[in-house]
Amino acid sequence: MLIDTESKLLYVGEAASLIERLRQEHLSIPNWDYFRYNVLPDEIAPHRKTFERMMIRDFASVLENKENIDAIRISDYRLANDKIDVR
């Protein structure tokens, strides 16, 4: 997760190589100033993209988001991801 604490944006993503991914430009959240990550167990790691999509969809249900999916808005933070699966 990347977080922009000033603009109150949250971005959820996955990466095979965290260091390479953090070095890339993130157009959805260019001014992130905090990150958090999880390392998946080896037997689950091949499914990391599925977990990413699930997490994005879960956050979209509780945070304002770009797809205008109904959310209960538990925070002033907004989800910065551009693509959100609706199911």
Backbone as CSV, one residue per row, in Angstrom:
resi,resn,N_x,N_y,N_z,CA_x,CA_y,CA_z,C_x,C_y,C_z
1,MET,0.837,-1.171,0.000,0.000,0.000,0.000,0.880,1.231,0.000
2,LEU,0.530,2.188,-0.819,1.177,3.494,-0.797,0.163,4.484,-0.246
3,ILE,0.623,5.406,0.572,-0.278,6.388,1.172,0.308,7.779,1.002
4,ASP,-0.551,8.699,0.576,-0.223,10.121,0.521,-0.960,10.743,1.707
5,THR,-0.223,11.044,2.779,-0.860,11.518,4.007,-1.377,12.945,3.893
6,GLU,-0.831,13.729,2.969,-1.317,15.105,2.795,-2.624,15.129,2.006
7,SER,-2.662,14.411,0.885,-3.864,14.379,0.056,-4.862,13.321,0.501
8,LYS,-4.470,12.513,1.485,-5.316,11.439,2.024,-5.728,10.448,0.931
9,LEU,-4.714,9.934,0.233,-4.931,8.939,-0.808,-4.284,7.622,-0.402
10,LEU,-4.925,6.533,-0.764,-4.421,5.194,-0.503,-4.386,4.441,-1.821
11,TYR,-3.282,3.761,-2.103,-3.139,2.974,-3.331,-2.761,1.556,-2.938
12,VAL,-3.454,0.582,-3.495,-3.174,-0.825,-3.234,-2.556,-1.429,-4.481
13,GLY,-1.461,-2.145,-4.329,-0.818,-2.780,-5.475,-0.052,-4.021,-5.068
14,GLU,0.422,-4.729,-6.071,1.223,-5.933,-5.830,2.503,-5.832,-6.637
15,ALA,3.499,-6.600,-6.236,4.769,-6.567,-6.948,5.539,-7.853,-6.717
16,ALA,6.181,-8.328,-7.763,7.079,-9.467,-7.617,8.368,-9.001,-6.952
17,SER,8.788,-7.768,-7.267,9.985,-7.177,-6.672,9.595,-5.829,-6.064
18,LEU,9.517,-5.774,-4.754,9.078,-4.562,-4.073,9.996,-3.376,-4.357
19,ILE,11.290,-3.567,-4.316,12.227,-2.455,-4.531,12.050,-1.869,-5.931
20,GLU,11.959,-2.730,-6.938,11.740,-2.232,-8.307,10.426,-1.480,-8.406
21,ARG,9.384,-2.012,-7.779,8.054,-1.383,-7.859,8.058,-0.024,-7.180
22,LEU,8.730,0.108,-6.054,8.775,1.389,-5.351,9.559,2.440,-6.129
23,ARG,10.486,2.005,-6.953,11.269,2.946,-7.764,10.496,3.468,-8.973
24,GLN,9.425,2.774,-9.359,8.633,3.182,-10.521,7.773,4.394,-10.175
25,GLU,7.408,5.135,-11.219,6.495,6.259,-11.052,5.088,5.721,-10.813
26,HIS,4.352,6.368,-9.932,2.983,5.967,-9.618,2.072,7.145,-9.935
27,LEU,1.514,7.149,-11.132,0.710,8.279,-11.587,-0.547,8.477,-10.740
28,SER,-1.107,7.411,-10.206,-2.326,7.528,-9.399,-2.064,8.164,-8.039
29,ILE,-0.832,8.077,-7.572,-0.480,8.600,-6.250,0.984,9.065,-6.262
30,PRO,1.265,10.129,-7.000,2.649,10.552,-7.220,3.372,11.063,-5.976
31,ASN,2.653,11.540,-4.992,3.309,12.146,-3.822,3.193,11.294,-2.569
32,TRP,3.192,9.975,-2.745,3.076,9.102,-1.579,4.262,9.327,-0.647
33,ASP,3.994,9.234,0.643,5.054,9.465,1.623,5.099,8.380,2.696
34,TYR,4.330,7.318,2.489,4.315,6.209,3.440,3.968,4.951,2.663
35,PHE,4.547,3.822,3.049,4.157,2.566,2.430,4.131,1.466,3.477
36,ARG,3.361,0.447,3.174,3.289,-0.737,4.011,3.174,-1.935,3.081
37,TYR,3.795,-3.041,3.461,3.731,-4.218,2.604,3.605,-5.486,3.427
38,ASN,3.107,-6.525,2.793,3.032,-7.865,3.352,3.797,-8.795,2.433
39,VAL,4.424,-9.799,3.004,5.091,-10.828,2.224,4.212,-12.073,2.319
40,LEU,3.750,-12.538,1.174,2.874,-13.699,1.153,3.681,-14.984,1.324
41,PRO,3.096,-15.971,1.976,3.765,-17.284,2.056,3.985,-17.847,0.657
42,ASP,5.034,-18.632,0.496,5.392,-19.163,-0.825,4.229,-19.850,-1.532
43,GLU,3.406,-20.590,-0.803,2.325,-21.326,-1.450,1.196,-20.406,-1.926
44,ILE,1.135,-19.198,-1.416,0.095,-18.240,-1.806,0.618,-17.215,-2.813
45,ALA,1.909,-16.989,-2.819,2.514,-15.954,-3.664,2.095,-16.017,-5.138
46,PRO,1.913,-17.191,-5.738,1.481,-17.209,-7.143,0.105,-16.559,-7.367
47,HIS,-0.641,-16.353,-6.306,-1.985,-15.786,-6.417,-2.027,-14.318,-5.979
48,ARG,-0.881,-13.664,-5.961,-0.810,-12.297,-5.426,-1.699,-11.305,-6.189
49,LYS,-1.848,-11.475,-7.496,-2.718,-10.569,-8.264,-4.180,-10.726,-7.841
50,THR,-4.588,-11.929,-7.535,-5.946,-12.160,-7.056,-6.145,-11.465,-5.713
51,PHE,-5.182,-11.568,-4.825,-5.268,-10.882,-3.535,-5.301,-9.366,-3.717
52,GLU,-4.504,-8.867,-4.646,-4.502,-7.425,-4.921,-5.896,-6.959,-5.342
53,ARG,-6.510,-7.663,-6.305,-7.838,-7.283,-6.789,-8.865,-7.329,-5.661
54,MET,-8.759,-8.337,-4.793,-9.686,-8.451,-3.672,-9.513,-7.294,-2.695
55,MET,-8.270,-6.937,-2.402,-8.024,-5.832,-1.469,-8.529,-4.509,-2.029
56,ILE,-8.292,-4.268,-3.313,-8.780,-3.035,-3.935,-10.294,-2.979,-3.846
57,ARG,-10.950,-4.085,-4.170,-12.412,-4.130,-4.112,-12.899,-3.900,-2.672
58,ASP,-12.226,-4.488,-1.694,-12.607,-4.292,-0.287,-12.451,-2.835,0.131
59,PHE,-11.334,-2.222,-0.217,-11.139,-0.808,0.142,-12.148,0.087,-0.566
60,ALA,-12.534,-0.269,-1.793,-13.526,0.525,-2.526,-14.881,0.503,-1.831
61,SER,-15.129,-0.504,-1.024,-16.418,-0.575,-0.333,-16.463,0.288,0.919
62,VAL,-15.299,0.766,1.374,-15.274,1.585,2.595,-14.644,2.965,2.403
63,LEU,-14.068,3.226,1.225,-13.449,4.518,0.937,-14.018,5.107,-0.347
64,GLU,-14.103,6.419,-0.415,-14.448,7.077,-1.674,-13.470,6.593,-2.730
65,ASN,-13.942,6.424,-3.975,-13.079,5.852,-5.000,-13.409,6.443,-6.362
66,LYS,-12.523,6.220,-7.335,-12.644,6.812,-8.671,-13.783,6.214,-9.490
67,GLU,-14.244,5.035,-9.135,-15.321,4.382,-9.880,-16.691,4.754,-9.327
68,ASN,-16.716,5.589,-8.299,-17.973,5.988,-7.650,-18.803,4.796,-7.187
69,ILE,-18.113,3.764,-6.756,-18.783,2.610,-6.164,-19.276,3.033,-4.784
70,ASP,-20.507,2.675,-4.459,-21.034,3.027,-3.146,-20.107,2.518,-2.053
71,ALA,-19.782,3.406,-1.137,-18.891,3.065,-0.033,-19.456,3.654,1.249
72,ILE,-19.173,3.008,2.368,-19.690,3.522,3.631,-18.808,4.627,4.217
73,ARG,-17.674,4.893,3.595,-16.773,5.996,3.954,-16.412,6.014,5.438
74,ILE,-15.531,5.115,5.814,-15.085,5.034,7.200,-13.945,6.002,7.503
75,SER,-13.504,6.753,6.482,-12.347,7.625,6.631,-12.420,8.757,5.614
76,ASP,-11.619,9.791,5.837,-11.481,10.870,4.863,-10.535,10.483,3.726
77,TYR,-9.854,9.352,3.859,-8.963,8.896,2.793,-9.779,8.445,1.592
78,ARG,-9.163,8.564,0.396,-9.774,8.117,-0.850,-8.891,7.049,-1.469
79,LEU,-9.508,6.108,-2.151,-8.768,5.065,-2.841,-8.278,5.615,-4.169
80,ALA,-6.971,5.542,-4.430,-6.372,6.146,-5.615,-6.305,5.207,-6.814
81,ASN,-6.593,3.930,-6.632,-6.518,2.982,-7.742,-7.465,3.369,-8.861
82,ASP,-7.001,3.210,-10.113,-7.816,3.517,-11.282,-8.756,2.398,-11.656
83,LYS,-8.337,1.168,-11.435,-9.141,0.013,-11.837,-9.654,-0.697,-10.587
84,ILE,-10.990,-0.830,-10.524,-11.613,-1.511,-9.404,-12.598,-2.529,-9.969
85,ASP,-12.396,-3.796,-9.648,-13.337,-4.821,-10.073,-14.621,-4.654,-9.259
86,VAL,-15.751,-4.716,-9.925,-17.017,-4.508,-9.215,-17.584,-5.802,-8.633
87,ARG,-16.991,-6.918,-8.946,-17.409,-8.172,-8.313,-16.258,-9.068,-8.077
